[in-house]
């Protein structure tokens, strides 16, 4: 299965997401902030990032912009998570076919469909 980076400053969300993804056979790496996310992407080379939009130190949008500019990370799919209205979040990042936006609390049916879309039929 895939290696997925989960980035969120809320330990409960990280724990729930990690457990959910591991139960589906994925490898999971975690980070708690923007700097940790960028370091984890460089070190772990995940297949997909689940990224909190509002974090200490920087936003998920800024992290996505830096990843999109990277030679090795420009094609990395990102699922943004946010408690804010999705329209507000999606308008604050450059449009990309590699981005999807989900609300908190996470609807796991939608998450599964999104993972399948990005990672293939065996993703969920």
Backbone as a printed PyTorch tensor [residue, N CA C, xyz], in Angstrom:
tensor([[[  0.8300,  -1.1860,   0.0000],
         [  0.0000,   0.0000,   0.0000],
         [  0.8760,   1.2520,   0.0000]],

        [[  0.2570,   2.3870,   0.2170],
         [  0.9360,   3.6680,   0.1120],
         [  1.5550,   4.1040,   1.4380]],

        [[  2.5280,   5.0100,   1.3230],
         [  3.0690,   5.6980,   2.4960],
         [  2.4060,   7.0710,   2.5240]],

        [[  1.7350,   7.3740,   3.6250],
         [  0.9660,   8.6080,   3.7480],
         [  1.4960,   9.4270,   4.9180]],

        [[  1.7350,  10.7120,   4.6570],
         [  2.1310,  11.6510,   5.6980],
         [  0.8820,  12.3580,   6.2110]],

        [[  0.6440,  12.2720,   7.5210],
         [ -0.4700,  12.9650,   8.1730],
         [  0.1230,  14.1180,   8.9740]],

        [[ -0.3340,  15.3430,   8.6690],
         [  0.1830,  16.5320,   9.3360],
         [ -0.9680,  17.2690,  10.0030]],

        [[ -0.9110,  17.3560,  11.3290],
         [ -1.9240,  18.0880,  12.0810],
         [ -1.3590,  18.4050,  13.4570]],

        [[ -1.6980,  19.5720,  13.9920],
         [ -1.2280,  19.9360,  15.3270],
         [ -2.1330,  19.3760,  16.4200]],

        [[ -3.2400,  18.7630,  16.0470],
         [ -4.1560,  18.1480,  17.0050],
         [ -3.8070,  16.6590,  17.1310]],

        [[ -3.2930,  16.2740,  18.2940],
         [ -2.8740,  14.8870,  18.5070],
         [ -4.0060,  13.8870,  18.2990]],

        [[ -5.2340,  14.2650,  18.6550],
         [ -6.3660,  13.3550,  18.4680],
         [ -6.6140,  13.0550,  17.0000]],

        [[ -6.5380,  14.0800,  16.1750],
         [ -6.7380,  13.8690,  14.7380],
         [ -5.6300,  13.0050,  14.1680]],

        [[ -4.3930,  13.2710,  14.5570],
         [ -3.2670,  12.4610,  14.0800],
         [ -3.4670,  10.9970,  14.4720]],

        [[ -3.8540,  10.7600,  15.7090],
         [ -4.0470,   9.3870,  16.1930],
         [ -5.1570,   8.6710,  15.4310]],

        [[ -6.2870,   9.3340,  15.2590],
         [ -7.4190,   8.7270,  14.5510],
         [ -7.0530,   8.4490,  13.0940]],

        [[ -6.4500,   9.4260,  12.4360],
         [ -6.0750,   9.2420,  11.0330],
         [ -5.0370,   8.1320,  10.8900]],

        [[ -4.0520,   8.1060,  11.7630],
         [ -3.0120,   7.0890,  11.6970],
         [ -3.6230,   5.6970,  11.8740]],

        [[ -4.4550,   5.5350,  12.8740],
         [ -5.0870,   4.2360,  13.1210],
         [ -5.9340,   3.8180,  11.9220]],

        [[ -6.7180,   4.7300,  11.3910],
         [ -7.5910,   4.4400,  10.2610],
         [ -6.7740,   3.9920,   9.0420]],

        [[ -5.7200,   4.7010,   8.7520],
         [ -4.9100,   4.3870,   7.5720],
         [ -4.1150,   3.0980,   7.7480]],

        [[ -3.5710,   2.8760,   8.9320],
         [ -2.8120,   1.6460,   9.1980],
         [ -3.7350,   0.4300,   9.0900]],

        [[ -4.9670,   0.5520,   9.5900],
         [ -5.9280,  -0.5530,   9.4790],
         [ -6.2310,  -0.9040,   8.0280]],

        [[ -6.0160,   0.0330,   7.1270],
         [ -6.2350,  -0.2080,   5.7040],
         [ -4.9520,  -0.5740,   4.9740]],

        [[ -3.9000,  -0.8190,   5.7380],
         [ -2.6650,  -1.3210,   5.1670],
         [ -1.6440,  -0.2880,   4.7410]],

        [[ -1.8880,   0.9610,   5.0240],
         [ -0.9550,   2.0130,   4.6170],
         [  0.1410,   2.2050,   5.6620]],

        [[  1.2940,   2.6280,   5.1990],
         [  2.3370,   3.1040,   6.0920],
         [  2.0440,   4.5600,   6.4050]],

        [[  2.2390,   4.9620,   7.6470],
         [  1.9050,   6.3300,   8.0430],
         [  3.1020,   6.9760,   8.7280]],

        [[  3.3730,   8.2030,   8.3000],
         [  4.3740,   9.0680,   8.9130],
         [  3.5910,  10.2800,   9.4090]],

        [[  4.0060,  10.8610,  10.5310],
         [  3.2620,  12.0030,  11.0640],
         [  4.1740,  13.1970,  11.3100]],

        [[  3.5530,  14.3670,  11.2920],
         [  4.2230,  15.6080,  11.6550],
         [  3.1790,  16.5020,  12.3100]],

        [[  3.6370,  17.4510,  13.1210],
         [  2.7170,  18.3020,  13.8730],
         [  2.6620,  19.7470,  13.3830]],

        [[  3.5750,  20.1420,  12.4840],
         [  3.5920,  21.5220,  12.0120],
         [  4.2010,  21.5900,  10.6170]],

        [[  4.2430,  22.7920,  10.0590],
         [  4.7140,  22.9840,   8.6910],
         [  6.1740,  22.5480,   8.5200]],

        [[  7.0340,  22.9450,   9.4400],
         [  8.4480,  22.5730,   9.3390],
         [  8.6050,  21.0600,   9.4140]],

        [[  7.8730,  20.4220,  10.3030],
         [  7.9190,  18.9700,  10.4080],
         [  7.3960,  18.2960,   9.1550]],

        [[  6.3740,  18.8940,   8.5340],
         [  5.8250,  18.3400,   7.2940],
         [  6.8630,  18.3550,   6.1890]],

        [[  7.5310,  19.4800,   6.0250],
         [  8.5380,  19.5920,   4.9690],
         [  9.7060,  18.6490,   5.2170]],

        [[ 10.1240,  18.5350,   6.4740],
         [ 11.2090,  17.6100,   6.8090],
         [ 10.7980,  16.1650,   6.5530]],

        [[  9.5660,  15.8110,   6.9140],
         [  9.0890,  14.4430,   6.7180],
         [  8.9630,  14.1030,   5.2330]],

        [[  8.5090,  15.0460,   4.4280],
         [  8.4210,  14.8010,   2.9840],
         [  9.8060,  14.5290,   2.4260]],

        [[ 10.7880,  15.3290,   2.8290],
         [ 12.1510,  15.1480,   2.3280],
         [ 12.7500,  13.8150,   2.7760]],

        [[ 12.5040,  13.4410,   4.0110],
         [ 13.1140,  12.2240,   4.5640],
         [ 12.3740,  10.9520,   4.1760]],

        [[ 11.0540,  11.0110,   4.1340],
         [ 10.2410,   9.8040,   3.9940],
         [  9.6870,   9.5550,   2.5960]],

        [[  9.6430,  10.5980,   1.7620],
         [  9.1330,  10.4740,   0.3900],
         [  7.7450,   9.8150,   0.3400]],

        [[  6.7410,  10.4120,   0.9870],
         [  5.4070,   9.8060,   1.0000],
         [  4.7610,   9.8410,  -0.3850]],

        [[  3.7530,   8.9870,  -0.5540],
         [  2.9890,   8.9390,  -1.7950],
         [  1.8600,   9.9710,  -1.8020]],

        [[  1.4930,  10.4420,  -0.6110],
         [  0.3760,  11.3710,  -0.4700],
         [  0.5050,  12.0610,   0.8880]],

        [[  0.0120,  13.2950,   0.9700],
         [  0.0260,  14.0510,   2.2290],
         [ -1.4070,  14.4140,   2.6090]],

        [[ -1.7570,  14.1580,   3.8530],
         [ -3.0040,  14.6580,   4.4340],
         [ -2.5800,  15.8050,   5.3370]],

        [[ -2.9880,  17.0200,   4.9790],
         [ -2.3950,  18.2280,   5.5290],
         [ -3.4350,  19.1410,   6.1750]],

        [[ -3.2550,  19.4010,   7.4540],
         [ -4.0770,  20.3780,   8.1530],
         [ -3.8540,  21.7390,   7.5090]],

        [[ -4.9110,  22.5190,   7.3930],
         [ -4.7450,  23.8200,   6.7550],
         [ -4.2080,  24.8710,   7.7120]],

        [[ -4.6110,  24.8190,   8.9630],
         [ -4.1700,  25.8150,   9.9430],
         [ -3.2850,  25.1470,  10.9830]],

        [[ -1.9940,  25.5200,  10.9530],
         [ -1.0150,  24.9180,  11.8630],
         [ -0.1430,  26.0110,  12.4560]],

        [[  0.5240,  25.7010,  13.5490],
         [  1.4830,  26.6600,  14.0950],
         [  2.6220,  26.8940,  13.1020]],

        [[  3.0210,  28.1400,  12.9710],
         [  4.1970,  28.4700,  12.1750],
         [  3.9300,  28.7430,  10.7130]],

        [[  2.9110,  28.1570,  10.1380],
         [  2.6420,  28.3370,   8.7190],
         [  1.3140,  27.6850,   8.3840]],

        [[  0.8100,  27.9250,   7.1920],
         [ -0.4440,  27.3040,   6.7840],
         [ -0.1840,  26.1130,   5.8700]],

        [[ -1.1740,  25.2660,   5.7590],
         [ -1.0860,  24.1680,   4.8170],
         [ -0.9230,  24.6720,   3.3930]],

        [[ -1.5270,  25.8170,   3.0930],
         [ -1.3690,  26.4090,   1.7630],
         [  0.0660,  26.7680,   1.4580]],

        [[  0.7730,  27.3040,   2.4380],
         [  2.1900,  27.6320,   2.2460],
         [  3.0330,  26.3830,   2.0640]],

        [[  2.7160,  25.3350,   2.8290],
         [  3.4270,  24.0590,   2.6800],
         [  3.1930,  23.5080,   1.2720]],

        [[  1.9480,  23.5290,   0.8230],
         [  1.6240,  23.0270,  -0.5210],
         [  2.3650,  23.8100,  -1.5990]],

        [[  2.4440,  25.1130,  -1.4400],
         [  3.1580,  25.9560,  -2.4090],
         [  4.6340,  25.5690,  -2.4830]],

        [[  5.2440,  25.3270,  -1.3360],
         [  6.6510,  24.9280,  -1.3210],
         [  6.8390,  23.5510,  -1.9470]],

        [[  5.9050,  22.6300,  -1.6690],
         [  6.0060,  21.3020,  -2.2640],
         [  5.8000,  21.3620,  -3.7760]],

        [[  4.8520,  22.1780,  -4.2240],
         [  4.5850,  22.3080,  -5.6580],
         [  5.7910,  22.8800,  -6.4090]],

        [[  6.6050,  23.6750,  -5.7230],
         [  7.7860,  24.2720,  -6.3510],
         [  8.9980,  23.3410,  -6.3450]],

        [[  8.9280,  22.2490,  -5.6000],
         [ 10.0650,  21.3380,  -5.4970],
         [ 10.1680,  20.3840,  -6.6740]],

        [[ 11.3720,  20.1280,  -7.1020],
         [ 11.6000,  19.2220,  -8.2420],
         [ 11.0640,  17.8270,  -7.9480]],

        [[ 11.3010,  17.3240,  -6.7520],
         [ 10.8960,  15.9630,  -6.3980],
         [  9.5010,  15.8790,  -5.7750]],

        [[  8.8750,  17.0240,  -5.4970],
         [  7.5930,  17.0070,  -4.7820],
         [  6.4550,  17.6850,  -5.5510]],

        [[  6.7110,  18.1470,  -6.7440],
         [  5.7050,  18.8950,  -7.5070],
         [  4.4660,  18.0610,  -7.8320]],

        [[  4.6020,  16.7530,  -7.9090],
         [  3.4810,  15.8690,  -8.2620],
         [  2.8910,  15.1460,  -7.0530]],

        [[  3.1970,  15.6010,  -5.8630],
         [  2.7200,  14.9600,  -4.6360],
         [  1.2650,  15.3590,  -4.3560]],

        [[  0.3390,  14.3940,  -4.3280],
         [ -1.0540,  14.7280,  -4.0250],
         [ -1.2240,  15.1470,  -2.5690]],

        [[ -2.1240,  16.1220,  -2.3640],
         [ -2.3780,  16.6460,  -1.0260],
         [ -3.8780,  16.6670,  -0.7650]],

        [[ -4.2610,  16.1150,   0.3730],
         [ -5.6330,  16.2280,   0.8670],
         [ -5.5910,  17.1970,   2.0410]],

        [[ -6.1840,  18.3620,   1.8490],
         [ -6.2430,  19.3540,   2.9180],
         [ -7.3900,  19.0240,   3.8560]],

        [[ -7.1580,  19.1770,   5.1620],
         [ -8.2040,  19.0520,   6.1760],
         [ -8.3770,  20.4140,   6.8450]],

        [[ -9.6140,  20.7970,   7.0520],
         [ -9.8380,  22.0710,   7.7200],
         [-11.2000,  22.1020,   8.3880]],

        [[-11.2720,  22.8300,   9.4750],
         [-12.5380,  23.1020,  10.1320],
         [-13.2060,  24.3290,   9.5410]],

        [[-12.4660,  25.0660,   8.7130],
         [-13.0110,  26.2530,   8.0520],
         [-13.8570,  25.8300,   6.8520]],

        [[-14.7160,  26.7150,   6.3610],
         [-15.4890,  26.3870,   5.1570],
         [-14.5640,  26.0390,   3.9830]],

        [[-14.8920,  24.9750,   3.2730],
         [-14.0210,  24.4920,   2.2040],
         [-13.8050,  25.5310,   1.1030]],

        [[-14.8060,  26.3010,   0.7920],
         [-14.6560,  27.3210,  -0.2480],
         [-13.5900,  28.3290,   0.1480]],

        [[-13.5960,  28.7100,   1.4100],
         [-12.6140,  29.6740,   1.9160],
         [-11.1980,  29.0890,   1.8250]],

        [[-11.0450,  27.8280,   2.1850],
         [ -9.7380,  27.1810,   2.1510],
         [ -9.2790,  26.9990,   0.7120]],

        [[-10.1440,  26.4810,  -0.1360],
         [ -9.7490,  26.1920,  -1.5090],
         [ -9.4030,  27.4540,  -2.2900]],

        [[-10.0140,  28.5780,  -1.9410],
         [ -9.7020,  29.8300,  -2.6240],
         [ -8.3730,  30.4310,  -2.1790]],

        [[ -7.8130,  29.9250,  -1.1030],
         [ -6.5670,  30.4980,  -0.6000],
         [ -5.3290,  29.7390,  -1.0860]],

        [[ -5.5120,  28.7380,  -1.9520],
         [ -4.3800,  28.0330,  -2.5680],
         [ -4.5740,  28.0150,  -4.0770]],

        [[ -3.4690,  27.9210,  -4.8010],
         [ -3.5420,  27.8520,  -6.2570],
         [ -4.2560,  26.5640,  -6.6640]],

        [[ -5.1330,  26.6360,  -7.6340],
         [ -5.8380,  25.4260,  -8.0740],
         [ -4.8610,  24.3640,  -8.5720]],

        [[ -5.1780,  23.1130,  -8.2820],
         [ -4.3510,  22.0030,  -8.7310],
         [ -5.1840,  20.7350,  -8.7850]],

        [[ -4.9370,  19.9360,  -9.7930],
         [ -5.5880,  18.6270,  -9.8900],
         [ -5.0910,  17.6980,  -8.7940]],

        [[ -3.9990,  18.0690,  -8.1330],
         [ -3.4070,  17.2470,  -7.0810],
         [ -3.9340,  17.5930,  -5.6890]],

        [[ -4.8600,  18.5170,  -5.5790],
         [ -5.3880,  18.9410,  -4.2870],
         [ -6.8530,  18.5440,  -4.1440]],

        [[ -7.1920,  18.1040,  -2.9310],
         [ -8.5830,  17.8840,  -2.5490],
         [ -8.7690,  18.5080,  -1.1690]],

        [[-10.0000,  18.8810,  -0.8510],
         [-10.2980,  19.5860,   0.3810],
         [-11.3920,  18.8480,   1.1350]],

        [[-11.1050,  18.4560,   2.3710],
         [-12.0650,  17.7680,   3.2230],
         [-12.2410,  18.5490,   4.5180]],

        [[-13.4410,  18.4570,   5.0720],
         [-13.7170,  19.1510,   6.3230],
         [-13.4300,  18.2450,   7.5150]],

        [[-13.2060,  18.8970,   8.6510],
         [-13.1400,  18.2120,   9.9350],
         [-14.5010,  18.3990,  10.5870]],

        [[-15.0550,  17.4110,  11.2290],
         [-14.5250,  16.0510,  11.3430],
         [-14.5750,  15.3360,   9.9870]],

        [[-13.6530,  14.4330,   9.8040],
         [-13.4680,  13.7600,   8.5220],
         [-14.6150,  12.7940,   8.2430]],

        [[-15.1370,  12.8710,   7.0360],
         [-16.0780,  11.8770,   6.5390],
         [-15.2260,  10.7830,   5.9070]],

        [[-15.1560,   9.6260,   6.5350],
         [-14.2380,   8.5790,   6.0830],
         [-14.6510,   7.9520,   4.7540]],

        [[-15.9190,   8.0160,   4.3910],
         [-16.3190,   7.5470,   3.0650],
         [-15.7130,   8.4340,   1.9810]],

        [[-15.7620,   9.7360,   2.2070],
         [-15.1600,  10.6680,   1.2450],
         [-13.6530,  10.5130,   1.2420]],

        [[-13.0490,  10.3340,   2.4010],
         [-11.6070,  10.1070,   2.4600],
         [-11.2310,   8.8650,   1.6610]],

        [[-11.9680,   7.7760,   1.8340],
         [-11.6830,   6.5510,   1.0870],
         [-11.7680,   6.7810,  -0.4210]],

        [[-12.7960,   7.4860,  -0.8690],
         [-12.9350,   7.7690,  -2.3020],
         [-11.7690,   8.6140,  -2.8090]],

        [[-11.3440,   9.5600,  -2.0020],
         [-10.2420,  10.4300,  -2.3960],
         [ -8.9280,   9.6510,  -2.4460]],

        [[ -8.7150,   8.7740,  -1.4850],
         [ -7.5150,   7.9280,  -1.5130],
         [ -7.5200,   7.0380,  -2.7540]],

        [[ -8.6510,   6.4630,  -3.0840],
         [ -8.7470,   5.6270,  -4.2900],
         [ -8.4510,   6.4450,  -5.5420]],

        [[ -8.9610,   7.6490,  -5.5570],
         [ -8.7280,   8.5280,  -6.7150],
         [ -7.2380,   8.8010,  -6.9120]],

        [[ -6.5480,   9.1220,  -5.8330],
         [ -5.1320,   9.4580,  -5.9290],
         [ -4.2050,   8.2550,  -5.9850]],

        [[ -4.5530,   7.1930,  -5.2900],
         [ -3.6260,   6.0730,  -5.1320],
         [ -4.0210,   4.8240,  -5.9110]],

        [[ -5.1980,   4.8090,  -6.4690],
         [ -5.6320,   3.6390,  -7.2180],
         [ -6.6660,   2.8390,  -6.4800]],

        [[ -7.1960,   1.8420,  -7.1290],
         [ -8.3010,   1.0370,  -6.6120],
         [ -8.0080,   0.3540,  -5.2730]],

        [[ -6.7820,  -0.0310,  -5.0220],
         [ -6.4570,  -0.7710,  -3.7930],
         [ -6.1800,   0.1390,  -2.6070]],

        [[ -6.4320,   1.4390,  -2.7470],
         [ -6.0320,   2.3830,  -1.7040],
         [ -6.8290,   2.2780,  -0.4280]],

        [[ -8.0970,   1.9910,  -0.5110],
         [ -8.9030,   2.0210,   0.7220],
         [ -9.3910,   0.6420,   1.0970]]])
